């Protein structure tokens, strides 16, 4: 498949890999043109680091029928297990789960879990109801 890629595509792929690796290890990266990017420890979710997720998050999501919802999520952790408490439209939901790499899987009593992907900016993007619903968590405390 590589023979179909031109030199410009290969350079872009290599640059993307350097950025991802630099951000994952919390290094500063100098980008041509004088710009720089830096990732802090809290910004990158590392394997098994459920404890770094502890806090309160705003949640902005879409139900399986497409209707929007907003609320808060409180995350606590103990012995490598994340405990979630969602507060959405006057209702409270609870769940718990663990991480594998930057993927957090939370069982909340439904047939399918919420599966979150940790992002370099510290947000968590989750899908539930078999991918028919989604939400984004942004730390506020």
N, C-alpha and C positions, 0 to 999 in steps of 0.2 A: 504494500500500500504506500510506502514511502516514495516510491518512484513517481507517484502522481502529485506529490507535494512540490511546490516550487521553493526556491531559496528564501523568498520573503516569508512564506508560511512557516518554514522551519525556524527562521529567526524569531518570529512572533511566538511560536510554541516554546522555544528555548527561553525567551524573555519572560513568558508567563510562568514557567517552571522556576526561574530564579526568584521572581517576586513571591510566589507561593512558599518557597523554601525559606526565604528571608523573613517573611511574615510569621511563619510557623516557629521559628527559633527566636523571634523577638529582636531581630537585627535591624539596624537602620539600612535603608537602601537608597543609594544615590542614583537618580534617574537622569539620563542625558537631558541637558537643557537646564540643569540646576535645581530641579525639584527633588524632594526627598520624601520617603515614606517610612514610617516606623510603626511597628506593632508592639504593644505592651503585653505583658503576661496575661492580663485579664481579657484581652481582645481575642485571643485565640483559644479555642477549647481544645485542650489536649486530652489524650486518652486517659480514661479513669479519673479525671479531675472534676467529678461531680460537685465537690465542695466549692469550687470556684464559681459555680452557678448560683449559689445562695443569694437571695435577695427578692425584691419586689419588682415586677415587670408590668408594663402596660401590655394588653393583648388587643390586637386588631385582627378580626377574622371574618371568614365567610362560612356559613352553614352549608350542608349538602344541597339545599334548595337555592343557594345563591344569596340569601339574605345576610346582611352584615351584622356583626356584633362587636362590642367593645367591653373591656373590663380590666381586671387585674389578676395576676398570677403571683402567688407567693411560693417560692422554692426554698426548701430546707434540705439538708443532706446529713446522712449519718451512715458511717461504715460503707461508703461507696454507693449508697442508694439515695436517689433523688425523690423527694416527696413534694407533690404539687397540690396546691389549693387554688382552683380557679374561682373567681367571683365574677359572674356574668349575669347581667340583668336581674339582679336580686336572687339568683340561684348560686349555690356553692357545689362544686364538683371536686372530688379528690382522686389522686392517682399516685402511682409510684413506679420507679423503674431504674434502669441503669444505662451506662454508656458503653459503646463499642466504637473506639476512635472518636470522631466528632459527631457521632449519631447517638441521640438519646431516645430511648423507647420507653414510653409511659403507658402502663396499663391503667385504665380508668374505669373499668367495670363494663365496658362495651365489648362487642365481639372483636373489634379491631383496635389496636393501640394508637396513640398519637405518636408519630415519629418525627422528631425534630432533627434538623441539621444545624450545627453550630457554624456561625459565620465569622469571618475575620474581624468584623466590627463589633462582635459581642452579642449580636442579635441571634435569635433562634427562629428558624422557619419550620413550622410544623404542618403535617398533613394528617387528617384523620378521616374516618368513614371511607376507608379504602381509597384515599386520594381525592374523594369528591368534595372535601372540605379542607380549609387551610387557615392558618393563623401565623402571625408574627409577634414575637415577644421582644420588647425593648426594655432594658433595665432602667428603672427610675430610682431605685434605692439599693 
